[in-house]
Amino acid sequence: MEFPRASGVLLHITSLPGDFAVGDLGPEAYRFVDFLVDAGQTIWQILPLGPTIRCDSPYSCYSAFAGNALLISPVELVRDGLLQATELEMFRLPRVRAETVDYLAATDFKWQLLKVAYERFFSQPVCSQLDRFEAFCTTQRRWLDDFALYAALMKHFGQDQWDLWDADLVRREPDALRRWGKALSKQIEFEQFVQFLFFTQWQRLKQYANSNNIRLFGDMPIFVAHGSADVWSHQELFWLDEGGKPQFVAGVPPDYFSKTGQLWGNPLYRWEALAATNYAWWTHRFEVAFEMYDLLRIDHFRAFDAYWEVPAGAATAIHGRWAPGPGAAPFEAARQKLGELPIVAEDLGLITESVHELRDELGFPGMRILQFGFDNAEDNFHRPEAFPVNSVAYTGTHDNDTIVSWYRQRQLEKQATGKVDILDRYLDEDEAPEVREKMIHWQLIAMVLGSASSTAIVPMQDILGLDQWARMNTPGLAEGNWGWRLEASQLNDAIAAELRVVTEHTQRLTVGAPA
């Protein structure tokens, strides 16, 4: 599938500004779409939207299909008549820092409001709303029924480690599922209602974005959490023992980000069992994803070629082994049902030629990262002059430091060692050092946007020229991630105009885009 020459911005929903301790699908999301239009962008890339389960990471969720309730907008609930404006004051949040997500405060506040909205929805039913709710439950039943029961059970037992629940539930015995389904019917209905709200608000935002020529670029982690509805309800598809505990878990060996590798802990797929179903679970997962997104990044694509298998219980990821993945088969199965797949392969890390061959066989663009391009003078793979057309170019991803912090660290190293920095060859030598320091992010952004890559994406932190305090995630660090938020004043006309100029100069401005 060919991608038109275009550019966009990476900004997760939680990083949007707003009054409720976490970014959401309300007015600021629409305002960000307007900013993208003014800036000449046509893509908004986000991180996974699932309900988080570990350290607030969007890459650790208790469903591969459901949406995160924290992203539901209270303002939109008022607009839809499910809340009153005075109720937002009644459950007033404690004072929180505008520039940082407060997940604990947001969780308490949002769930209180959602319970009020739920009671109002069913105590004062509107036929059209009930019809839409019932239609949603019917069309999404394949994942929603299991998810709603799992979420209700997780809250009842106070933990997501489902292999410690009652034995008949661990084994998913039909009588136990019926009995608990009846006992928790109200909580199950509430969980379904929350998903109805999330998807209603998401589709409304997507329609607005698409009507303004903005494509939404989603992100799909290849693995799912053990403490998830997906693993509990499809145990036969994962390497689990008879008690439901993982036998092997996912991770990556030592790399650029970590000397001991990364031990993710996700249970590994039984690819032979999935193949026996013609990869039906994966096809369904893609189907739901493409109802939500216009483009989709597959995180850790290399695991479809080979994945790092670590015995469960290992302290680090060092002592694992490479095991063969399913190759192209899951994607070909999905194509048979869904047609062309607008997928981007995240092909970073320890990549072999066979990973590149699989990516090219499927026709997916890979990723090129400016920050990886200047450590070795002999290797220009991640330098802009070597970016191929069929690729997505970045200054950095959510796992990288900000481009300004990265540059400053290089400068400090150069001063400390006296070594020549090959990056300096690519920068404007005529500028005074203080001018270069102030504008360095725009020079580096222009390098990425000026490359041959069909798609170029820049994190919002890099557009704003922010330092390391705005970093989104440090791989291997369990705490302190995912907290950065945009301030409302930073979405201004001057920034939009600057980005638009760079976009136009690098021939990425869509013909006919509004001036």
N, C-alpha and C positions, 0 to 999 in steps of 0.2 A: 504494500500500500504506500503510495507516494504522499509525503507530507509537504504542504506548500511552505515557501519561505516565510517564516513568521517568528515572532518573539512573544515572551510573556513573563510573568512574575510568579515566583514561588512564595506563597504566604498561607500558612495554615489557618483554618477558621478560628482556632483558639487564640491566635495572635491578633485578631481584629480588636479595635478599641470598643469601648462600651461601658455601661454602668453596672454590669452584673458579674464582675470578677473573672469572667472568661469571655472570649469572643464567641459570637453565635450567629445564627442565620437571620438576624434582624436587620435593622436599618443600615448599620455600618457595613454589612456585606454588600448591600445594594450600592452604597456609596463607593465601596472599593471597585465594583464593576464600573461605575461612572469614571473613577480615576483611571482605570485601565483604558477605557475608551479615549479619554482626554490625552493619555500618554501614548496613544497609537499602538497599544498592545492588543493581541487577540487570543491570549491563553492565560488562564489562571490555574496554576498548579497548586495542589494541596496535598496534605499527608492523609493517611487512612482515617476514615470517619467512624470506625467502630467504637463500641463501649469499652473503655480501657480497664485493665485489670491489674497492671503492674507498674508502679511508679509513674502513672499518668502517661505512659508511652502509647502513642497511637499504633505502635507495631506489636503491642501485646493486648489483645482484645478477647472478650469472652463470646464473640460471634464474628464469623467471617462475612455475615450478611447484614446484621442489625446496625442501626445508627446510634451515636452517642447522645444520650438524653441531655448532657450538659450543653450541647450545641443548639438546643431548642430555644427560640427567642421568646422571652416573656412579652415583649412589645407586640410580636405577631399574634400571641395568644389573646392579648387585649383586642387587637384588631379583629380577630375572629369571634369575639364575644365569649370566649372561654374564661377570661379573667377580667376583673375591673381594675382600672388604673389605681384605685385606692388600695387594692390588695398588694400591689407592688411595694407600696409604702408600709403596709401592715407587716410584711415579711422582710423589712428593710435589712440589707446587708450591713455587717460591720464595715467600718471604713477600711478600704483595701487600696493597695498601691496600684495606680492606673497602668504602670508600665510592666507589671508582672501578673501572671495568672495566679489566682488563689483557688486551687482546686477544691480544698476542703470547704471554704466558704461558699463557692459556687454549687457544690454538690448539695449541701444542706438547703440552700435557698431554692434551687431549681426543683428538688424533689417535693418540697412543700407546695410550691406553686402548681406542679404537675398533678398532685393529689387533689387540689382545689379544682383544677380544670377538669379532671376526670369525674369528680362528683357532679359538677355542673353539667357536663356533657350528657350524662346518663339520667340525671334527675330532671333536667329540662330538655328532653330530646327534641331535636329538629330533624324532621324526616330526611331531608337532603343530606345532612351531616351523618346521620346513622347509616344511610344507604352507602355513602362513600366509605365509612368505616368498615361496614360489612364486605363491601367489594374489595377493599384493601386486604382484609383478613383472608378472603377467598383466593385472590390472585397470588398472595405471598405465602400461602399455607405451607408450601413445601419446606420452607425454613422457619416460618414464624411460629408454628405450633410448638415445635421442639424448643425454639429459643424462649418463648414465653414461659413454658413449663420449667425449663432450666433456670431462667432468671428468678422465677418464683421460688424454686427449690433452693437456689443459692442463697437467697435472702432468708428463707425459713431456717436453713441449717447454719447460716452465718459464715459460710465459707464456699469457695469455688473448687476446693479439692474434692471433686465428686466421688473419687474412689474411697472416701471415708464416710459417705452417706450410707443409709441402710443398704444391706447387701442386695435386696430385691430391686432397689432402684439402680444400683451400680450395674446389675445385669439387665436392667430395663425389662423386667418381667411385665407382661401386659396387665395383669391384675394390679400390680403396684402403680403403674402409670395411670390407670383409670382411677384408683383410689386417691392418689395424690392430686390428680387433675381435678377431681371433685372437691377435695378438701381445700385446695388453693385456687378455686375458680375465680374469685374476685381479684386476687393478685395477678393471676394469668391474664384476665381481661385488662387489668391496668397496664401490664407490660405490652400487650398488643396495642392498647390505646397510645402509649408513649411512642411506639414505633410508627403508628399512624400519623401522629403529630410531626415526628421528625421527617418522614418521607414527604408529607404534605408541604412542609416548609422548604425542604430541599428542592423538590420539583418546581416550586414557585420561583425560587432563586435561579435554578437552572434555566427556566423559561425566560426569565429576565436577562440573564447573561447571554443566552443564545440569540435572543432578539436584538442584542447589541453587538452581535458578531464576536462574542467572547466564548471560546470553548473551554470547558472544565476538564482539567487534567488530573485524574485520580491516581491512587497508589494502592497496589495490592501486594501485601507480604505473601511470599510463597507458603510459609508455614503458618499454622494456627496454634493457639495456646492449648496446653493440656486442659486447663480449667476453662473450657469453652463448651458451648452447646454443640458445636460441630463434632468434637472428639467424643463427647458423651453419647451423642445420638448416632454416630457412625463409627463405633469402636472397631469394626471389622476392617476399616480402611487404614488403621494406624498400627504401629508396632507397640502393642500393649501386652502385658501379661494377663493371666486369668482374673486378677483382681483389679484390672483397669490401670495399673501403673505403667509408665513408659519403660520400654526395654532399651531403647536408644533415643538420643535427643540430638537436636540440630545445633550447629554452631559454625564457626569458621576458624581455621588455624591461625597462628600468629601472622599479622600483616601490618600494614601502614598504621592502623589505628591502635593495635594492642599487641604487646610482646607475648602474651599468653593466649592469644586468640580471643574469641568471644564465645561464651557458652550461653546460648539462647534458651535451651531447655525445652524447646518445642518437640513434641513427639514426631517421629518420622513416618512418612506415608508407606503403606504397603502398596507399592506401585503395581504389583501383579494383581492384587485384589481390585484396584481401580481399573486396570486394563480389562478385567473380566466384565466390567459394566460399561465398557467403551468410554470410560472417564466421565460418567454421568454427573458425578458431584462437581467436578471441575467445570464442565459445560454449564451447569446451572449457576455456578459461581460467576463465570464470565457473563452469563446472560443478565444476572442482576446488576453486575458492575456496569455493563453498557447501557442499562436503563438509567444509571446515575451519571455516568461520565461520557464525554466525547472522545477522550484519549485515556489510556491506562498504562501506567508504569508497572512492570512486574519486578518487584524488589527481589534481589538475589536470584536473578534469572539463571545464573550459572548452575544452580542446583538441579535444573532440568537436564543438564549434561552429566554432572557429578556433584554429589553433596558430601559435606563433612559429617560423618557419623561418629557420635561420641557415646560410649556406654553410659547409661543412666547412673547417676550417683558420682560421676567424675567431678573432681574439684575445679578443673579448668578444661579448656578445649584442646590442650596440647596433644594429648594421647588419643586422637581420633584416627579415622581412616577415610579415604575417598571411596564412596560407593556409587555405582552407576545410576543415573537418573533415567527418566522415561523418554528423553529426547523430544522429538517433535509431536509425538502421538497425542498428548492432551490437547494441543493447539489444533491439530488436524481434525480431531473429533469435534471440537467446538466450531470450527469453520464449516463443517458439514451441516450444522444446525443453524448457526448464527450468521454465516457469511464472513466477509472480510473483518479482520480483527485489528483495530487501530491501537496497536500495542508498542510500547517502548521497552526495550530490554535493559534493565539495570545490570550492566556487565562490568562492574568494578571489582577490584580486589585481585586475588590470585586467579588470573584468567588464562586458560590454555587455548591453543589454536582450535581445539574441538568445540569450545564454547562459541568462538567467533563463527565457526562453520555452521553450528546449529542456528545461531542468530541470523546468519545470512541465508540459510536454507529457508527459514520462515519469513525472511524479508523484513524483519524488524529493525528499526534504527537502534543503535547502541548509544552509550553516553560518553561524552568527553568532558573532563573537568580541568579547567585552567590551573587550579592549584596543584594538580599532580604533574604539571608539565615542565617544571623547571628544577628538578632535583638532579637530573642527569643530562649533561650536555649532549650525550650521544643518543638519547631517547626522546624523540619529539612527538610520541604518540598522543600526548595530552596537550600539545602546544597548538595554538589556533591555526597556524599555517598548514597543519597536517589533518585538520578535522575533515572527514569526508562529508559529502552532501547528505547521505543517509545516516545522520546522527543527530543527537540532541546535545547542544553545548551549554555548559554551565560555568559560571565563575566558581561556584561551590554548591554543595547540596546542604540539606539539613544536618548532615553529619560533619561538615567542615566548619572550621573557624570562619569568621567573617573575612571578606577579602581585604579589608583595611587592616585587621589584626594580623592576618597572614603576611601581608606586605611588611608591616612594621617588625614582625619577628625576623623576617629575612634581613631587613636593614640592620637590626641589632646583631645578628649573627655575622653579617659582613663586617661590621665595625669591630667585633670581638676577634675575628679570625684573620681579617685582612684579605679574605678570598674574594675573587671577582664573582659577582652574581650575574648569571646569564640572563636573568629577567631584565637587567638594566639595558641590555641591547635592544629591547623591544619598547622602551619608554622614551618619551620626548626629552632629548638631551638639552634642548634650549631653555627649558623651564628652570627657574631657580628652585632649590631643594624645598623651600617652604611652600612654594606654589604647587610643586609636584605632590607633596605630602597632603595638601588640602584637596587636590583633585584626583588623586591616584585611583580612587574607585571608578571614576568615569573613564579614565584611560583603559583600565582593565575590562570594564564592561564593554567599551567600544571594541576591544580586541576580540571578545567573544561574539558580539553581535556582528562584527565584520567578517567572521569566519565563513567557510562554505557550508557549515551545518544548516540543514533545512530549518531546524528549530533551535532557538536560543532562549534559555530561561535564566533569570537572575533573581536570587533571593531578595526580598524587600529590604533586608538589613544592608545588603551591599549597595542597593540604589540609594539608601540614606547615608551611606558612608559610616556605619556604626562600628564600634570597636568590639572586643571580645565579650563584653558583658551582654551583648545581644545574640550570642551564639545560641542556636536552638538545641543542639544535642552534642554531647561528647561521648562517642561509643566506648563502652566498658565502664562508664561512670554511672552508678545506679541512681544517684540522687542529684537533684539540681538541674534537671533538663526540662525541656518543653515549656518553659515558663515565660519566654519573652513575648511582650505585647507591643503592638504599634500604638502610638499616641495619636489621637484624632487630628492634632495640628500638623502632623507629619504628612498627611495626605493633602498636599497643597498644590496650587497651580504652578508654582515655580519648579517643583520636582517633576510634575507631569510634563511640563514644557521641555525640561532638560532631557528627560527620557525620550520624549517624542522626537527631538532633534537627532539624538544618537540613532534612534530607530530609522528615521528617514534617511540619514546619511549612509546607513548600512543596508539600504534597500530592503528593509523588512516592514515598511509601512504599507498596510493593505491599500490597494488602489480604491479610491472612493471613500476612504475612512473620513469621518467628520473632522473638520479642522478645529 
